[in-house]
Amino acid sequence: MNSTNTDVNLNMDLEYEITLLKKKVESSLMPKELKEKAFGMILRLVKMSQRGNFSTEFEPVSEYISWITKLPFNMYTQENIDIAHVKDTLFKNHYGLDDVKNRIMEYLAVAKLQGRGVTDNTNQDASKLEGSSSHAPIMCFVGIQGVGKTSMAKSIAQAVNRKFVRISLGALGTVTEIRGIPKGNLGAEPGQVIKSLIRTGSMNPLILLDEIDKVSSQTGLRADIMASLLEILDPEQNSTFIDKYLDYPVDLSKVMFITTANNLGGISAALLDRLEIIRFGSYTDNEKIVIAKSYLLPKVREATGINEDQLSFEDDVWPLVIRPLGFDAGVRQLERTLTQLSRKVALQIVQGITTKVHVTKENFRQFFPEDIGIYS
């Protein structure tokens, strides 16, 4: 193939790639100003291709357009704050924590009475969307690990019909993970907030900012992260949130944010002032037994492909299961314990050793190692 034919083929490829980029932008629901910005970048590609510098510019521009066309501009799920439905969902998914559930219902009831809490995906104007539950103070669930903070946030999302996504802030190493890495920098990409909107395909999801007290211990970095979180959470600021990669204001005011923390010591005073603190206490042994029997065991059975006939428990064995060496205030270790047992039973069934297991005080030690429980 001679050089003339090669040049012709390259030009055809360039025209095709540019046409694809144009179609992506044209079919997107992005704001007019952002479309104009994208078309300007494409025009620059055309001009550079004429000078032979197309290849160095195409990849960054293509990546940028790919990100902005994935953003779900003007896409909303219809939020509906029905307190009866919220109550049914919370009490169905969680045992105990009645004070927490009542606080959540009070929080959402106020949103409903103030005319907030109905957002849909049908060309709403700003005034109609102004009052969703996202404009209430941000709930902050405070408690030790394993007491149900994350699962409660998921239940709220289910109850009010919002998509759910979790962002872990534990040991966050740099503020760019929240705000994005600017174009032109190595590894340029949007931050976790923008990625969350893309993952949910919605501009009004429920975003859980998990472990906000565990961001970097470096004083300067912690201050920067807290300032960024305040901008994201404060409705006076978050309607024009600027991700460093997109370099364009994105409206986060329709997002419902919930935060979690093990304690409040590492949170800035300015951010604390924006939070509605809801404390999660420890579970009692009796509450753990009910949770294990009614919530965790069915979940573990399903996850391991075991039915109710293949794995069952005597009632008097549950105190041995739920009381580990060293008291655990939550139920995370309890779920691990049941999962470990269920896997052992699954192995025995597959190997043909047994067809079912009924756990009693007498055979308990066959399925649980000595360091799992206290035996009587």
N, C-alpha and C positions, 0 to 999 in steps of 0.2 A: 504494500500500500504506500503510495507516495505521500509527501507532506501536504499536498493540496487536499487530498481526500481526508487525511487525518484532521486538518483544520476544519473542514466542512462538518465532519462528524462531531467534533468538539463543540462547534457553534450550535449544532442541532441539540446536543445534550444540554448546553447552557440554556437555550431557549425553553426546552422542556422543563428543566428544573425551576426556572424563573416563573414559568406559567403555573406550575404546581403551587409555588409559594403565593402567587397572586390569588389563586382560587381558594387557598386556605384562609387568607385574610378576608376576601370578599364574602365568604360564607359564614364568617364568625359574627357573633353578636356583640363584639367588643365596641366600646365607645368610639365615636367619630374621630376624636383627637388621636386615639391610639391607632386607629386604622390609618390615619394620615401619616403617623410616625412610621408604621410598618411599610407603607407604600413608598415612603421616602427612602427607607433602607434598601428596598428592592430596586428602586431607581438608581441608587448608588451602585448596586451590584451590576446593573446593566452597563453603566458608564465605565466601571472598572473592567468589565469583561472585554470591552472594546479596546482597553489598553493592555490586556493580557494579565491582569492581576486578580482575576475573578476567584481563583482557587483559594487564595489566602483569606478572602472575605466571606466566601459562601457559607462555610461551616458555622461561624458565630451567628450570622444573620439567620440561617436556617434553624438553628437551635432556639434563638430568641423567638422567632415567629411560631415555632412549635409550642413553646411554653405559653405564649399569650393567647394562642388560638385554643388551647386546652382549658383556659380559665372559663368557668361557667357564668359569664356575664348574663344578668337578667334571668338566671335560672334559680328558682326557689321551690322548696317543698312547702306545702300548705300546712302551716302550724295551726294547731287547734288546742287551746288550753281548756279542756273539759275536766273539771276537778274530780268528778266521779270516776272518770277513766284514769286520771292520774293516780287516784287513791287505789283503784283496783290493781293497776300495774305495779305500783310500789309494794303493796302488801302481797301480791302474788309472787314477786321476784325476791322479796327480802323478808326474813323473819326477824322479829325484834326491831331495834332502832326506831321505836315508835316516836320518840321526840324528834329525831332527825326527819322522819317522813312527814310529821306534822309541820315542822319548820319549812320544808320544801313546799308543801301544799299551801301554806300561808303565803309564802313568797310568790307562788304562781297565781294564787287567788287575787293578790294585790295587782298583779300585772293584768289580770282579766278585768277587774273592776275599773282600772284606769283606761280601759279601752285598748289595751295592748294584747298581743298574743294571737293575731290572725294575720299570717302572711301567706300569699299564694304565688303562683307562677304565671299570672295573667296580666302582664303589662301594668303593674301597679305604679302609681305615682309615689313620690317621696313621702307625702303626708300620710298616705294609707299605711305605708310600711313603718312610719315613725314609731308606732307603738308596739313593737314586739317585745317578748320577754327579754330580749337582749339588752333593753334599755334599763332594766332593773339593776341594782347593785350586784356585783359579781359574787356568786356563792363561792366560798372557800371551805372545802371539807378538810377538817383537821383531825388527825388521829394516827395511831401507829399503823404499821403495815399489816394488811390482812383483815382489816375490819370492814371492808366493803365500800370504800370510797369510789373506786373506779366503776364497780358494778352498779352502784347507785346512780352515777352519772349516765351510764348506758341506759338504765331504766327510765331516767328523765327524758332522754332523747326519744326513746320508744313511746313514752306516754304523750309527748307533745308533737310527735311526728316530725322530728328533725333527724337528719343524718348524723352519725357519731364518728368522731375521729379523736385520737389521743396523741398528744405531743409530749414526750418525756423530756423534762428539763433537768433531770438529775445529772450533776457534774457537767453541765453545759460548758464547753471549752471556749466558745467564742460567740460574740453577739451576731456574727454572720449566719449562724445556724437559724436564727430567728428572722433576721432582716435581709438575708441573701448576700451573694457575692457579686460585686459589680461586673458588668460586661467588660471584657478586655482583660480581666484578671484570670489567673490560672484557676481552673475548676469553677468558673462562673456558673451560677445557678440560683434559682429563687430560694428563699428561706422556707422554713417548715410551715409557716402560716399559709403562704400562697400554695404550697404543695398540698396542704390539707383541703383547701377549696377545690383543687383539681381532683384529688382522690375521691371526694364525696360527690363531685358534680353538682354542687349547690353553693349558693352564696349565703345561705343561712343555716349552716350546720350547727351542731353543738360541738364545740372544740374543748376538749379537756386538756388543760395545761397542768401536767402532772409533776408533783414534787418541786414546786416553785421555791421551796426553802433550800433546795440542794444544788442550786447553780454554783458556779465556780467560787471557791473561797478567796480568790484574789480580789482585794478590795476594789481596785479600779474596774476590773472586768465585771464584778458583781454589780457595781453601781450602774455601769452601762446596760447590763442586762435588765436590771430593775427599771431603768428609765424606758427601755424598749417595751417591756411588759406593760408599763403604765400607759404608754401610747397606744398599745394594742387593746387594752382593756377599757380605757376611758372613752365613753361615747362622745365626749367633747373633742377628741382627737382622732379616733379611729375611723371616721368617715373618709379620711384622706390619708390612710396609711400608705407609706411609700416603701416598697421593697427595693433594696439597692440594685437588684438585678433588673427588675422591670422598669425602674426609674419612671414610674407612673402611679398616680394615686389610686388606690383600690379601696372601695368602701367596705369596711368590716362592721359597720354599725348594725347590720342585720344578723350577725353571728351571735349565738348564745355561748358565752364563755363560762366555764366552771374551772376552778383551780383546786389543787389538793396540796397538802403539806403535812409533814409529821409533827412539826411545831412551828411557831411563828417567829422564832428568834432570828432567822436569816432573811426576813422580808423587810424591805424598806418601809419607813413610816408613811411615805406618800402612797405607796401601793396598798398598805394595810388600810388606809383611810377609804379605799375604794372597794374593800372586800366585806362581804357579809359572812362572818365566821359561823360555821356550823360544826360542832364538835361530835366526833364519833367515839363513843366509849367502848370499853372491852365487853366481850360476850361472856355471860355466865356459863357454867358447865351445862345447866339445863337448856339454855338457848342453843349451845353447840350441839347437843344431842338432837334437838328438833331439826336444826340446820343440816346435820349430817344425814339423818334419816330421810328428810323430805326434800332436800335440795341437792346436796352433794352426791349422795349415793346414786340416785337416778342419773345424774350428769355423768358420773364416772362409769356407770354401767354402759351407758350409750356410747361413750368415747372408746370403750374397749370391746364393744360388741357382745357384751354379756347381758342376758336377760334376768328378770327377777327370780326365776326358778333356779338359775345357775349360781346365784350368789345371794345369800340372805344372812341375817344376824338374829341371834337371841337378844331380847331387850336388855337383859342384865349384862351384856358384854359391852354396851356402848360407853359406859363410864371409863372402861379401860382404853377405848379407842381415842376418846376426846381429851384425855388428860396426859399430855406428854411430859417427859422429864424436863422441867423448866417450863413454867406456865406460859402459854402462847395466848395473847389476848384476842388474836384474830382467828380466822379459819383456814388460812392458806396452808399451814402445815397439816391440818386435818385433811384437807383435800389431797395433799401429796400422800398421806398415809393410806387413804382409801384407794388412791390410784395404784400405789405399790401392791396392795393386796389384790386388787382386781387383775393386775397383770400376772401375778402368780397363779391365780385361779384360771385365767385364760390359757396360760402355758400348760397347766395340768389337764385342762379339757382337750386342748389340741394334741397333747401327747397320749391321750387315752387313759390317763391315770384315774380320772374321775369324770363324772358328768355334771356334778353340782357340788357346791360347798355351802354348808351351814355353819357359820362361825359361832362358837360357844366359848365359855370360860375355859373349858377343858382343852379345846384345840387351838385356842387363841395364839399360843406361842409358835405354832407351826407356820403361821402366816405373817407374823410381825416379829422383826428382830428385837433383841432385848432392849435396845436403846430407844424404841418407839414409845412404849407405854409403861405405866406403873402397874404391877400385877399384885393381886391380892389372893 
